[in-house]
Amino acid sequence: MSHVTYRIVEHDGGWAYKVGDTFSETYPDHDSAKAGAVRAAREQKVSDENSMIEYANADGDWITERADGHDRPETDVEG
């Protein structure tokens, strides 16, 4: 099972949560960013239906694959 960590960081004149190299929207304060991260982390763990997903990889190529809606990651929030 994979693991995703949401990190609270200063960003763009405010605060955001970050997963890998990707930032959330900017929040006005640390507590708001943390609440957003906790909400996102909780939602990511909810099982869903299997479906086809499409995303761009690091090279900019579009990938289409089947996502198992029950294979959800472990999550946590730091900061």
N, C-alpha and C positions, 0 to 999 in steps of 0.2 A: 504494500500500500504506500502511496506517495504521501509526502508531508509538505504543507504550505505554511510559511510564516509571513504574517503581515507585520511590517515594522512601521512604527510611527516616526516620521521625520519632518524637519522643517523643509518647506518647499514653496517656492513662488510667492514669497511674502506672507506665508501662513503655515499651515500644517497639512500633512497628507499621510496616507498610509501607502506603503510600497511593498510590492511582491516582485522579487527579482529586480529587474530594471524598470518596472512599470509603476508609475505613480497613479494614485486616485485623483479625484478632483481636489482642489485646495479648500481646506476648511479654515475658519477664522481663528480657531484655537486648538490646543492639544486635545482637550477632552472631546471636542466634536469629532476630530480625526480618529481618536480611539474608539468612540462609539460607532463610527462608520466602519472601522476595521472589524470590530466585534460582530456587527451585523453581517458584513460580507463573509466573514469566516464561518459564521453560523449557517448562512444560506448555502455556502459551498458544500456543506456536509449533508444537505438534504437530498435524499434519493429522488430520482426523476425517471421518466421513461427513457428507454434506449432511443437514440436518434442519430442522424447524420449531422456532423458539424463541419464547419469550414473555417480555416484560419491561415494566416501567413506565417511561415517559418522565418528564422533569422536571415535567410538569404532572400526573402521577399517572395518565395514561391508559395502558391496557394495549395493547401492540403485539404482533402476531403476524406473523412474517416468516420466510422461508426463509433459512437461514444456509448459505453455501458453506463446507463443511468444509476446503477447501483454500486459502481466502483468509485466511491467518493474518498477524497484525501482526508487525512488528519490535518487539523489546522490549529494554529495558535497565534496570539498577538503579543508583540514585544514593544515596549516603550510606553 
